[in-house]
Structures are given as C-alpha cells and as structure tokens.
C-alpha cells in the first residue's frame, strides 16, 4: 500500500468519524455532553484538513499519488 493510498484511507475513516460525531451531537440533549461531541468534531475536522493538505502536497511532489 502506498503512502498516498494510506492517507486516502485514513481520510475516509476520519470522514466517517466526523459523520458519527455529528449525529451524536445532534441527538444529545445534555449540553455538556453535546459540547464534548462538538469539541471532538472540531479536533477531527482539524486533523482532516491537515491530512487533505498533506495529500495535496504528496500529489504535487509525487505525481504517482494523484487520484485517477
């Protein structure tokens, strides 16, 4: 498995985690718990953005990692 495909796979998993956290956040009634979900969602979102930037860099530097 190439580095590019590993990053893409990780991004897919993180997007799934974001979706799950978003659903839990919307379903939660307790404001404190809801805030915990939102903080976790923000953290995962930041990681996702960083990995997207890394993937763009990989694709720029290493053309073989470009998506088809």
PQR file of N, CA, C, O and H, with PARSE charges and radii, in Angstrom:
ATOM      1  N   UNK A   1       0.850  -1.172   0.000 -0.4000 1.5000
ATOM      2  CA  UNK A   1       0.000   0.000   0.000 -0.0000 2.0000
ATOM      3  C   UNK A   1       0.898   1.238   0.000  0.5500 1.7000
ATOM      4  O   UNK A   1       1.834   1.343   0.793 -0.5500 1.4000
ATOM      5  N   UNK A   2       0.598   2.160  -0.893 -0.4000 1.5000
ATOM      6  CA  UNK A   2       1.423   3.360  -0.991 -0.0000 2.0000
ATOM      7  C   UNK A   2       1.039   4.378   0.080  0.5500 1.7000
ATOM      8  O   UNK A   2      -0.022   4.282   0.698 -0.5500 1.4000
ATOM      9  H   UNK A   2      -0.162   2.075  -1.537  0.4000 1.0000
ATOM     10  N   UNK A   3       1.905   5.333   0.280 -0.4000 1.5000
ATOM     11  CA  UNK A   3       1.640   6.394   1.244 -0.0000 2.0000
ATOM     12  C   UNK A   3       0.366   7.144   0.851  0.5500 1.7000
ATOM     13  O   UNK A   3      -0.477   7.443   1.697 -0.5500 1.4000
ATOM     14  H   UNK A   3       2.766   5.410  -0.222  0.4000 1.0000
ATOM     15  N   UNK A   4       0.241   7.439  -0.432 -0.4000 1.5000
ATOM     16  CA  UNK A   4      -0.944   8.150  -0.893 -0.0000 2.0000
ATOM     17  C   UNK A   4      -2.225   7.397  -0.598  0.5500 1.7000
ATOM     18  O   UNK A   4      -3.205   7.996  -0.155 -0.5500 1.4000
ATOM     19  H   UNK A   4       0.926   7.196  -1.119  0.4000 1.0000
ATOM     20  N   UNK A   5      -2.236   6.110  -0.833 -0.4000 1.5000
ATOM     21  CA  UNK A   5      -3.452   5.327  -0.572 -0.0000 2.0000
ATOM     22  C   UNK A   5      -3.720   5.205   0.926  0.5500 1.7000
ATOM     23  O   UNK A   5      -4.876   5.139   1.342 -0.5500 1.4000
ATOM     24  H   UNK A   5      -1.440   5.623  -1.193  0.4000 1.0000
ATOM     25  N   UNK A   6      -2.668   5.177   1.735 -0.4000 1.5000
ATOM     26  CA  UNK A   6      -2.859   5.137   3.186 -0.0000 2.0000
ATOM     27  C   UNK A   6      -3.479   6.440   3.687  0.5500 1.7000
ATOM     28  O   UNK A   6      -4.363   6.424   4.543 -0.5500 1.4000
ATOM     29  H   UNK A   6      -1.729   5.231   1.396  0.4000 1.0000
ATOM     30  N   UNK A   7      -3.013   7.563   3.151 -0.4000 1.5000
ATOM     31  CA  UNK A   7      -3.576   8.853   3.544 -0.0000 2.0000
ATOM     32  C   UNK A   7      -5.039   8.932   3.110  0.5500 1.7000
ATOM     33  O   UNK A   7      -5.886   9.402   3.869 -0.5500 1.4000
ATOM     34  H   UNK A   7      -2.295   7.576   2.455  0.4000 1.0000
ATOM     35  N   UNK A   8      -5.335   8.479   1.903 -0.4000 1.5000
ATOM     36  CA  UNK A   8      -6.719   8.485   1.415 -0.0000 2.0000
ATOM     37  C   UNK A   8      -7.614   7.603   2.282  0.5500 1.7000
ATOM     38  O   UNK A   8      -8.748   7.970   2.589 -0.5500 1.4000
ATOM     39  H   UNK A   8      -4.647   8.097   1.287  0.4000 1.0000
ATOM     40  N   UNK A   9      -7.101   6.448   2.672 -0.4000 1.5000
ATOM     41  CA  UNK A   9      -7.877   5.541   3.520 -0.0000 2.0000
ATOM     42  C   UNK A   9      -8.122   6.179   4.888  0.5500 1.7000
ATOM     43  O   UNK A   9      -9.222   6.086   5.431 -0.5500 1.4000
ATOM     44  H   UNK A   9      -6.179   6.150   2.423  0.4000 1.0000
ATOM     45  N   UNK A  10      -7.107   6.817   5.435 -0.4000 1.5000
ATOM     46  CA  UNK A  10      -7.251   7.483   6.725 -0.0000 2.0000
ATOM     47  C   UNK A  10      -8.272   8.608   6.639  0.5500 1.7000
ATOM     48  O   UNK A  10      -9.078   8.788   7.551 -0.5500 1.4000
ATOM     49  H   UNK A  10      -6.213   6.892   4.993  0.4000 1.0000
ATOM     50  N   UNK A  11      -8.243   9.366   5.546 -0.4000 1.5000
ATOM     51  CA  UNK A  11      -9.228  10.431   5.358 -0.0000 2.0000
ATOM     52  C   UNK A  11     -10.646   9.875   5.313  0.5500 1.7000
ATOM     53  O   UNK A  11     -11.562  10.467   5.883 -0.5500 1.4000
ATOM     54  H   UNK A  11      -7.588   9.220   4.804  0.4000 1.0000
ATOM     55  N   UNK A  12     -10.830   8.755   4.647 -0.4000 1.5000
ATOM     56  CA  UNK A  12     -12.154   8.138   4.572 -0.0000 2.0000
ATOM     57  C   UNK A  12     -12.649   7.732   5.960  0.5500 1.7000
ATOM     58  O   UNK A  12     -13.815   7.935   6.296 -0.5500 1.4000
ATOM     59  H   UNK A  12     -10.085   8.274   4.183  0.4000 1.0000
ATOM     60  N   UNK A  13     -11.757   7.160   6.756 -0.4000 1.5000
ATOM     61  CA  UNK A  13     -12.129   6.751   8.115 -0.0000 2.0000
ATOM     62  C   UNK A  13     -12.478   7.980   8.959  0.5500 1.7000
ATOM     63  O   UNK A  13     -13.449   7.964   9.716 -0.5500 1.4000
ATOM     64  H   UNK A  13     -10.810   6.995   6.483  0.4000 1.0000
ATOM     65  N   UNK A  14     -11.682   9.042   8.825 -0.4000 1.5000
ATOM     66  CA  UNK A  14     -11.944  10.257   9.594 -0.0000 2.0000
ATOM     67  C   UNK A  14     -13.263  10.911   9.192  0.5500 1.7000
ATOM     68  O   UNK A  14     -13.975  11.448  10.041 -0.5500 1.4000
ATOM     69  H   UNK A  14     -10.893   9.055   8.210  0.4000 1.0000
ATOM     70  N   UNK A  15     -13.587  10.868   7.912 -0.4000 1.5000
ATOM     71  CA  UNK A  15     -14.861  11.430   7.470 -0.0000 2.0000
ATOM     72  C   UNK A  15     -16.027  10.639   8.065  0.5500 1.7000
ATOM     73  O   UNK A  15     -17.061  11.215   8.403 -0.5500 1.4000
ATOM     74  H   UNK A  15     -13.008  10.432   7.223  0.4000 1.0000
ATOM     75  N   UNK A  16     -15.863   9.333   8.191 -0.4000 1.5000
ATOM     76  CA  UNK A  16     -16.878   8.517   8.852 -0.0000 2.0000
ATOM     77  C   UNK A  16     -17.011   8.879  10.324  0.5500 1.7000
ATOM     78  O   UNK A  16     -18.119   8.951  10.856 -0.5500 1.4000
ATOM     79  H   UNK A  16     -15.023   8.865   7.917  0.4000 1.0000
ATOM     80  N   UNK A  17     -15.877   9.105  10.977 -0.4000 1.5000
ATOM     81  CA  UNK A  17     -15.906   9.506  12.382 -0.0000 2.0000
ATOM     82  C   UNK A  17     -16.573  10.873  12.542  0.5500 1.7000
ATOM     83  O   UNK A  17     -17.338  11.088  13.482 -0.5500 1.4000
ATOM     84  H   UNK A  17     -14.977   9.047  10.545  0.4000 1.0000
ATOM     85  N   UNK A  18     -16.282  11.792  11.622 -0.4000 1.5000
ATOM     86  CA  UNK A  18     -16.935  13.107  11.658 -0.0000 2.0000
ATOM     87  C   UNK A  18     -18.457  12.965  11.557  0.5500 1.7000
ATOM     88  O   UNK A  18     -19.203  13.618  12.287 -0.5500 1.4000
ATOM     89  H   UNK A  18     -15.661  11.617  10.858  0.4000 1.0000
ATOM     90  N   UNK A  19     -18.890  12.125  10.663 -0.4000 1.5000
ATOM     91  CA  UNK A  19     -20.328  11.920  10.483 -0.0000 2.0000
ATOM     92  C   UNK A  19     -20.966  11.357  11.750  0.5500 1.7000
ATOM     93  O   UNK A  19     -22.034  11.805  12.167 -0.5500 1.4000
ATOM     94  H   UNK A  19     -18.285  11.595  10.069  0.4000 1.0000
ATOM     95  N   UNK A  20     -20.319  10.396  12.343 -0.4000 1.5000
ATOM     96  CA  UNK A  20     -20.838   9.785  13.567 -0.0000 2.0000
ATOM     97  C   UNK A  20     -20.897  10.806  14.699  0.5500 1.7000
ATOM     98  O   UNK A  20     -21.897  10.883  15.413 -0.5500 1.4000
ATOM     99  H   UNK A  20     -19.451  10.033  12.004  0.4000 1.0000
ATOM    100  N   UNK A  21     -19.836  11.584  14.866 -0.4000 1.5000
ATOM    101  CA  UNK A  21     -19.824  12.607  15.916 -0.0000 2.0000
ATOM    102  C   UNK A  21     -20.906  13.655  15.673  0.5500 1.7000
ATOM    103  O   UNK A  21     -21.537  14.129  16.618 -0.5500 1.4000
ATOM    104  H   UNK A  21     -19.024  11.521  14.287  0.4000 1.0000
ATOM    105  N   UNK A  22     -21.119  14.013  14.423 -0.4000 1.5000
ATOM    106  CA  UNK A  22     -22.145  14.999  14.096 -0.0000 2.0000
ATOM    107  C   UNK A  22     -23.534  14.456  14.469  0.5500 1.7000
ATOM    108  O   UNK A  22     -24.353  15.183  15.030 -0.5500 1.4000
ATOM    109  H   UNK A  22     -20.607  13.628  13.656  0.4000 1.0000
ATOM    110  N   UNK A  23     -23.789  13.206  14.161 -0.4000 1.5000
ATOM    111  CA  UNK A  23     -25.084  12.597  14.509 -0.0000 2.0000
ATOM    112  C   UNK A  23     -25.252  12.548  16.021  0.5500 1.7000
ATOM    113  O   UNK A  23     -26.308  12.912  16.540 -0.5500 1.4000
ATOM    114  H   UNK A  23     -23.123  12.616  13.705  0.4000 1.0000
ATOM    115  N   UNK A  24     -24.217  12.100  16.732 -0.4000 1.5000
ATOM    116  CA  UNK A  24     -24.302  12.040  18.195 -0.0000 2.0000
ATOM    117  C   UNK A  24     -24.536  13.424  18.786  0.5500 1.7000
ATOM    118  O   UNK A  24     -25.317  13.580  19.724 -0.5500 1.4000
ATOM    119  H   UNK A  24     -23.360  11.805  16.310  0.4000 1.0000
ATOM    120  N   UNK A  25     -23.863  14.420  18.239 -0.4000 1.5000
ATOM    121  CA  UNK A  25     -24.015  15.784  18.726 -0.0000 2.0000
ATOM    122  C   UNK A  25     -25.446  16.275  18.542  0.5500 1.7000
ATOM    123  O   UNK A  25     -25.996  16.933  19.425 -0.5500 1.4000
ATOM    124  H   UNK A  25     -23.229  14.293  17.476  0.4000 1.0000
ATOM    125  N   UNK A  26     -26.046  15.961  17.409 -0.4000 1.5000
ATOM    126  CA  UNK A  26     -27.410  16.402  17.148 -0.0000 2.0000
ATOM    127  C   UNK A  26     -28.444  15.665  18.010  0.5500 1.7000
ATOM    128  O   UNK A  26     -29.487  16.224  18.351 -0.5500 1.4000
ATOM    129  H   UNK A  26     -25.599  15.427  16.692  0.4000 1.0000
ATOM    130  N   UNK A  27     -28.151  14.426  18.353 -0.4000 1.5000
ATOM    131  CA  UNK A  27     -29.087  13.621  19.129 -0.0000 2.0000
ATOM    132  C   UNK A  27     -28.998  13.882  20.629  0.5500 1.7000
ATOM    133  O   UNK A  27     -29.956  13.631  21.359 -0.5500 1.4000
ATOM    134  H   UNK A  27     -27.304  13.972  18.076  0.4000 1.0000
ATOM    135  N   UNK A  28     -27.869  14.378  21.087 -0.4000 1.5000
ATOM    136  CA  UNK A  28     -27.625  14.547  22.520 -0.0000 2.0000
ATOM    137  C   UNK A  28     -28.447  15.700  23.085  0.5500 1.7000
ATOM    138  O   UNK A  28     -28.552  16.761  22.469 -0.5500 1.4000
ATOM    139  H   UNK A  28     -27.090  14.582  20.494  0.4000 1.0000
ATOM    140  N   UNK A  29     -29.026  15.483  24.256 -0.4000 1.5000
ATOM    141  CA  UNK A  29     -29.819  16.514  24.920 -0.0000 2.0000
ATOM    142  C   UNK A  29     -29.008  17.294  25.964  0.5500 1.7000
ATOM    143  O   UNK A  29     -29.223  18.490  26.159 -0.5500 1.4000
ATOM    144  H   UNK A  29     -28.942  14.622  24.756  0.4000 1.0000
ATOM    145  N   UNK A  30     -28.088  16.615  26.621 -0.4000 1.5000
ATOM    146  CA  UNK A  30     -27.256  17.242  27.656 -0.0000 2.0000
ATOM    147  C   UNK A  30     -26.264  18.198  26.997  0.5500 1.7000
ATOM    148  O   UNK A  30     -25.470  17.791  26.149 -0.5500 1.4000
ATOM    149  H   UNK A  30     -27.912  15.643  26.462  0.4000 1.0000
ATOM    150  N   UNK A  31     -26.313  19.463  27.389 -0.4000 1.5000
ATOM    151  CA  UNK A  31     -25.480  20.481  26.741 -0.0000 2.0000
ATOM    152  C   UNK A  31     -23.992  20.236  26.956  0.5500 1.7000
ATOM    153  O   UNK A  31     -23.189  20.493  26.058 -0.5500 1.4000
ATOM    154  H   UNK A  31     -26.958  19.795  28.078  0.4000 1.0000
ATOM    155  N   UNK A  32     -23.617  19.748  28.123 -0.4000 1.5000
ATOM    156  CA  UNK A  32     -22.194  19.484  28.389 -0.0000 2.0000
ATOM    157  C   UNK A  32     -21.676  18.377  27.475  0.5500 1.7000
ATOM    158  O   UNK A  32     -20.595  18.490  26.896 -0.5500 1.4000
ATOM    159  H   UNK A  32     -24.270  19.540  28.852  0.4000 1.0000
ATOM    160  N   UNK A  33     -22.445  17.329  27.355 -0.4000 1.5000
ATOM    161  CA  UNK A  33     -22.051  16.206  26.503 -0.0000 2.0000
ATOM    162  C   UNK A  33     -22.061  16.648  25.038  0.5500 1.7000
ATOM    163  O   UNK A  33     -21.186  16.267  24.260 -0.5500 1.4000
ATOM    164  H   UNK A  33     -23.323  17.237  27.825  0.4000 1.0000
ATOM    165  N   UNK A  34     -23.049  17.446  24.679 -0.4000 1.5000
ATOM    166  CA  UNK A  34     -23.132  17.961  23.316 -0.0000 2.0000
ATOM    167  C   UNK A  34     -21.885  18.774  22.976  0.5500 1.7000
ATOM    168  O   UNK A  34     -21.363  18.677  21.865 -0.5500 1.4000
ATOM    169  H   UNK A  34     -23.759  17.755  25.311  0.4000 1.0000
ATOM    170  N   UNK A  35     -21.408  19.569  23.923 -0.4000 1.5000
ATOM    171  CA  UNK A  35     -20.189  20.350  23.715 -0.0000 2.0000
ATOM    172  C   UNK A  35     -18.959  19.462  23.572  0.5500 1.7000
ATOM    173  O   UNK A  35     -18.051  19.773  22.800 -0.5500 1.4000
ATOM    174  H   UNK A  35     -21.832  19.647  24.826  0.4000 1.0000
ATOM    175  N   UNK A  36     -18.928  18.364  24.308 -0.4000 1.5000
ATOM    176  CA  UNK A  36     -17.812  17.422  24.182 -0.0000 2.0000
ATOM    177  C   UNK A  36     -17.785  16.837  22.769  0.5500 1.7000
ATOM    178  O   UNK A  36     -16.724  16.730  22.154 -0.5500 1.4000
ATOM    179  H   UNK A  36     -19.665  18.111  24.934  0.4000 1.0000
ATOM    180  N   UNK A  37     -18.947  16.466  22.266 -0.4000 1.5000
ATOM    181  CA  UNK A  37     -19.018  15.950  20.890 -0.0000 2.0000
ATOM    182  C   UNK A  37     -18.579  17.012  19.891  0.5500 1.7000
ATOM    183  O   UNK A  37     -17.855  16.707  18.943 -0.5500 1.4000
ATOM    184  H   UNK A  37     -19.809  16.554  22.765  0.4000 1.0000
ATOM    185  N   UNK A  38     -19.006  18.243  20.090 -0.4000 1.5000
ATOM    186  CA  UNK A  38     -18.626  19.321  19.175 -0.0000 2.0000
ATOM    187  C   UNK A  38     -17.118  19.580  19.223  0.5500 1.7000
ATOM    188  O   UNK A  38     -16.504  19.827  18.184 -0.5500 1.4000
ATOM    189  H   UNK A  38     -19.595  18.490  20.860  0.4000 1.0000
ATOM    190  N   UNK A  39     -16.513  19.527  20.416 -0.4000 1.5000
ATOM    191  CA  UNK A  39     -15.069  19.698  20.527 -0.0000 2.0000
ATOM    192  C   UNK A  39     -14.330  18.574  19.809  0.5500 1.7000
ATOM    193  O   UNK A  39     -13.337  18.814  19.121 -0.5500 1.4000
ATOM    194  H   UNK A  39     -17.011  19.326  21.259  0.4000 1.0000
ATOM    195  N   UNK A  40     -14.815  17.357  19.971 -0.4000 1.5000
ATOM    196  CA  UNK A  40     -14.208  16.221  19.278 -0.0000 2.0000
ATOM    197  C   UNK A  40     -14.366  16.373  17.769  0.5500 1.7000
ATOM    198  O   UNK A  40     -13.449  16.062  17.009 -0.5500 1.4000
ATOM    199  H   UNK A  40     -15.622  17.162  20.529  0.4000 1.0000
ATOM    200  N   UNK A  41     -15.518  16.845  17.345 -0.4000 1.5000
ATOM    201  CA  UNK A  41     -15.759  17.071  15.923 -0.0000 2.0000
ATOM    202  C   UNK A  41     -14.811  18.133  15.379  0.5500 1.7000
ATOM    203  O   UNK A  41     -14.282  17.984  14.277 -0.5500 1.4000
ATOM    204  H   UNK A  41     -16.263  17.097  17.963  0.4000 1.0000
ATOM    205  N   UNK A  42     -14.596  19.185  16.128 -0.4000 1.5000
ATOM    206  CA  UNK A  42     -13.651  20.230  15.711 -0.0000 2.0000
ATOM    207  C   UNK A  42     -12.235  19.677  15.602  0.5500 1.7000
ATOM    208  O   UNK A  42     -11.506  20.011  14.668 -0.5500 1.4000
ATOM    209  H   UNK A  42     -15.026  19.305  17.023  0.4000 1.0000
ATOM    210  N   UNK A  43     -11.842  18.828  16.557 -0.4000 1.5000
ATOM    211  CA  UNK A  43     -10.499  18.241  16.531 -0.0000 2.0000
ATOM    212  C   UNK A  43     -10.333  17.344  15.306  0.5500 1.7000
ATOM    213  O   UNK A  43      -9.320  17.425  14.612 -0.5500 1.4000
ATOM    214  H   UNK A  43     -12.434  18.556  17.315  0.4000 1.0000
ATOM    215  N   UNK A  44     -11.311  16.498  15.039 -0.4000 1.5000
ATOM    216  CA  UNK A  44     -11.249  15.603  13.881 -0.0000 2.0000
ATOM    217  C   UNK A  44     -11.254  16.415  12.591  0.5500 1.7000
ATOM    218  O   UNK A  44     -10.565  16.069  11.631 -0.5500 1.4000
ATOM    219  H   UNK A  44     -12.135  16.431  15.603  0.4000 1.0000
ATOM    220  N   UNK A  45     -12.029  17.492  12.571 -0.4000 1.5000
ATOM    221  CA  UNK A  45     -12.072  18.357  11.392 -0.0000 2.0000
ATOM    222  C   UNK A  45     -10.693  18.975  11.123  0.5500 1.7000
ATOM    223  O   UNK A  45     -10.261  19.055   9.973 -0.5500 1.4000
ATOM    224  H   UNK A  45     -12.589  17.773  13.350  0.4000 1.0000
ATOM    225  N   UNK A  46     -10.016  19.405  12.171 -0.4000 1.5000
ATOM    226  CA  UNK A  46      -8.674  19.961  12.010 -0.0000 2.0000
ATOM    227  C   UNK A  46      -7.691  18.941  11.471  0.5500 1.7000
ATOM    228  O   UNK A  46      -6.866  19.254  10.612 -0.5500 1.4000
ATOM    229  H   UNK A  46     -10.367  19.340  13.105  0.4000 1.0000
ATOM    230  N   UNK A  47      -7.779  17.731  11.970 -0.4000 1.5000
ATOM    231  CA  UNK A  47      -6.899  16.656  11.500 -0.0000 2.0000
ATOM    232  C   UNK A  47      -7.197  16.342  10.037  0.5500 1.7000
ATOM    233  O   UNK A  47      -6.283  16.134   9.239 -0.5500 1.4000
ATOM    234  H   UNK A  47      -8.448  17.476  12.667  0.4000 1.0000
ATOM    235  N   UNK A  48      -8.481  16.309   9.695 -0.4000 1.5000
ATOM    236  CA  UNK A  48      -8.880  16.037   8.315 -0.0000 2.0000
ATOM    237  C   UNK A  48      -8.329  17.099   7.373  0.5500 1.7000
ATOM    238  O   UNK A  48      -7.825  16.776   6.297 -0.5500 1.4000
ATOM    239  H   UNK A  48      -9.223  16.478  10.344  0.4000 1.0000
ATOM    240  N   UNK A  49      -8.421  18.357   7.770 -0.4000 1.5000
ATOM    241  CA  UNK A  49      -7.894  19.440   6.939 -0.0000 2.0000
ATOM    242  C   UNK A  49      -6.383  19.310   6.765  0.5500 1.7000
ATOM    243  O   UNK A  49      -5.861  19.509   5.668 -0.5500 1.4000
ATOM    244  H   UNK A  49      -8.830  18.620   8.644  0.4000 1.0000
ATOM    245  N   UNK A  50      -5.685  18.975   7.845 -0.4000 1.5000
ATOM    246  CA  UNK A  50      -4.232  18.788   7.750 -0.0000 2.0000
ATOM    247  C   UNK A  50      -3.876  17.638   6.819  0.5500 1.7000
ATOM    248  O   UNK A  50      -2.942  17.750   6.025 -0.5500 1.4000
ATOM    249  H   UNK A  50      -6.109  18.813   8.736  0.4000 1.0000
ATOM    250  N   UNK A  51      -4.607  16.539   6.909 -0.4000 1.5000
ATOM    251  CA  UNK A  51      -4.331  15.401   6.034 -0.0000 2.0000
ATOM    252  C   UNK A  51      -4.672  15.714   4.576  0.5500 1.7000
ATOM    253  O   UNK A  51      -3.989  15.247   3.665 -0.5500 1.4000
ATOM    254  H   UNK A  51      -5.365  16.448   7.554  0.4000 1.0000
ATOM    255  N   UNK A  52      -5.716  16.494   4.356 -0.4000 1.5000
ATOM    256  CA  UNK A  52      -6.039  16.919   2.992 -0.0000 2.0000
ATOM    257  C   UNK A  52      -4.903  17.748   2.411  0.5500 1.7000
ATOM    258  O   UNK A  52      -4.527  17.580   1.251 -0.5500 1.4000
ATOM    259  H   UNK A  52      -6.272  16.873   5.096  0.4000 1.0000
ATOM    260  N   UNK A  53      -4.359  18.649   3.233 -0.4000 1.5000
ATOM    261  CA  UNK A  53      -3.208  19.446   2.789 -0.0000 2.0000
ATOM    262  C   UNK A  53      -2.011  18.548   2.493  0.5500 1.7000
ATOM    263  O   UNK A  53      -1.296  18.759   1.514 -0.5500 1.4000
ATOM    264  H   UNK A  53      -4.664  18.786   4.175  0.4000 1.0000
ATOM    265  N   UNK A  54      -1.802  17.562   3.332 -0.4000 1.5000
ATOM    266  CA  UNK A  54      -0.689  16.619   3.129 -0.0000 2.0000
ATOM    267  C   UNK A  54      -0.885  15.830   1.839  0.5500 1.7000
ATOM    268  O   UNK A  54       0.072  15.601   1.099 -0.5500 1.4000
ATOM    269  H   UNK A  54      -2.383  17.391   4.128  0.4000 1.0000
ATOM    270  N   UNK A  55      -2.107  15.421   1.570 -0.4000 1.5000
ATOM    271  CA  UNK A  55      -2.391  14.671   0.353 -0.0000 2.0000
ATOM    272  C   UNK A  55      -2.139  15.541  -0.878  0.5500 1.7000
ATOM    273  O   UNK A  55      -1.575  15.069  -1.865 -0.5500 1.4000
ATOM    274  H   UNK A  55      -2.884  15.608   2.171  0.4000 1.0000
ATOM    275  N   UNK A  56      -2.546  16.785  -0.825 -0.4000 1.5000
ATOM    276  CA  UNK A  56      -2.287  17.701  -1.938 -0.0000 2.0000
ATOM    277  C   UNK A  56      -0.786  17.852  -2.168  0.5500 1.7000
ATOM    278  O   UNK A  56      -0.323  17.878  -3.308 -0.5500 1.4000
ATOM    279  H   UNK A  56      -3.005  17.168  -0.023  0.4000 1.0000
ATOM    280  N   UNK A  57      -0.035  17.951  -1.079 -0.4000 1.5000
ATOM    281  CA  UNK A  57       1.421  18.058  -1.182 -0.0000 2.0000
ATOM    282  C   UNK A  57       2.001  16.792  -1.809  0.5500 1.7000
ATOM    283  O   UNK A  57       2.856  16.870  -2.692 -0.5500 1.4000
ATOM    284  H   UNK A  57      -0.411  17.930  -0.152  0.4000 1.0000
ATOM    285  N   UNK A  58       1.542  15.637  -1.360 -0.4000 1.5000
ATOM    286  CA  UNK A  58       2.009  14.364  -1.920 -0.0000 2.0000
ATOM    287  C   UNK A  58       1.711  14.291  -3.412  0.5500 1.7000
ATOM    288  O   UNK A  58       2.556  13.875  -4.204 -0.5500 1.4000
ATOM    289  H   UNK A  58       0.847  15.574  -0.644  0.4000 1.0000
ATOM    290  N   UNK A  59       0.514  14.696  -3.783 -0.4000 1.5000
ATOM    291  CA  UNK A  59       0.130  14.634  -5.191 -0.0000 2.0000
ATOM    292  C   UNK A  59       0.948  15.615  -6.033  0.5500 1.7000
ATOM    293  O   UNK A  59       1.244  15.350  -7.198 -0.5500 1.4000
ATOM    294  H   UNK A  59      -0.173  15.034  -3.139  0.4000 1.0000
ATOM    295  N   UNK A  60       1.305  16.735  -5.439 -0.4000 1.5000
ATOM    296  CA  UNK A  60       2.111  17.720  -6.166 -0.0000 2.0000
ATOM    297  C   UNK A  60       3.551  17.230  -6.324  0.5500 1.7000
ATOM    298  O   UNK A  60       4.129  17.307  -7.408 -0.5500 1.4000
ATOM    299  H   UNK A  60       1.065  16.951  -4.493  0.4000 1.0000
ATOM    300  N   UNK A  61       4.113  16.733  -5.239 -0.4000 1.5000
ATOM    301  CA  UNK A  61       5.509  16.295  -5.237 -0.0000 2.0000
ATOM    302  C   UNK A  61       5.703  14.932  -5.902  0.5500 1.7000
ATOM    303  O   UNK A  61       6.731  14.676  -6.530 -0.5500 1.4000
ATOM    304  H   UNK A  61       3.643  16.671  -4.358  0.4000 1.0000
ATOM    305  N   UNK A  62       4.718  14.078  -5.758 -0.4000 1.5000
ATOM    306  CA  UNK A  62       4.816  12.711  -6.268 -0.0000 2.0000
ATOM    307  C   UNK A  62       3.604  12.434  -7.161  0.5500 1.7000
ATOM    308  O   UNK A  62       2.575  11.974  -6.666 -0.5500 1.4000
ATOM    309  H   UNK A  62       3.884  14.286  -5.248  0.4000 1.0000
ATOM    310  N   UNK A  63       3.702  12.702  -8.453 -0.4000 1.5000
ATOM    311  CA  UNK A  63       2.549  12.567  -9.359 -0.0000 2.0000
ATOM    312  C   UNK A  63       1.892  11.188  -9.347  0.5500 1.7000
ATOM    313  O   UNK A  63       0.710  11.073  -9.673 -0.5500 1.4000
ATOM    314  H   UNK A  63       4.538  13.075  -8.855  0.4000 1.0000
ATOM    315  N   UNK A  64       2.617  10.158  -8.984 -0.4000 1.5000
ATOM    316  CA  UNK A  64       2.024   8.812  -8.990 -0.0000 2.0000
ATOM    317  C   UNK A  64       0.929   8.676  -7.931  0.5500 1.7000
ATOM    318  O   UNK A  64       0.156   7.719  -7.980 -0.5500 1.4000
ATOM    319  H   UNK A  64       3.576  10.251  -8.719  0.4000 1.0000
ATOM    320  N   UNK A  65       0.842   9.605  -6.977 -0.4000 1.5000
ATOM    321  CA  UNK A  65      -0.186   9.547  -5.949 -0.0000 2.0000
ATOM    322  C   UNK A  65      -1.467  10.272  -6.337  0.5500 1.7000
ATOM    323  O   UNK A  65      -2.437  10.267  -5.579 -0.5500 1.4000
ATOM    324  H   UNK A  65       1.470  10.382  -6.937  0.4000 1.0000
ATOM    325  N   UNK A  66      -1.478  10.893  -7.508 -0.4000 1.5000
ATOM    326  CA  UNK A  66      -2.679  11.623  -7.934 -0.0000 2.0000
ATOM    327  C   UNK A  66      -3.855  10.670  -8.077  0.5500 1.7000
ATOM    328  O   UNK A  66      -3.707   9.512  -8.468 -0.5500 1.4000
ATOM    329  H   UNK A  66      -0.690  10.897  -8.123  0.4000 1.0000
ATOM    330  N   UNK A  67      -5.043  11.204  -7.742 -0.4000 1.5000
ATOM    331  CA  UNK A  67      -6.255  10.405  -7.894 -0.0000 2.0000
ATOM    332  C   UNK A  67      -6.587  10.292  -9.374  0.5500 1.7000
ATOM    333  O   UNK A  67      -6.393  11.236 -10.140 -0.5500 1.4000
ATOM    334  H   UNK A  67      -5.163  12.144  -7.424  0.4000 1.0000
ATOM    335  N   UNK A  68      -7.077   9.150  -9.760 -0.4000 1.5000
ATOM    336  CA  UNK A  68      -7.444   8.936 -11.165 -0.0000 2.0000
ATOM    337  C   UNK A  68      -8.799   9.499 -11.459  0.5500 1.7000
ATOM    338  O   UNK A  68      -9.272   9.411 -12.593 -0.5500 1.4000
ATOM    339  H   UNK A  68      -7.235   8.383  -9.138  0.4000 1.0000
TER
END
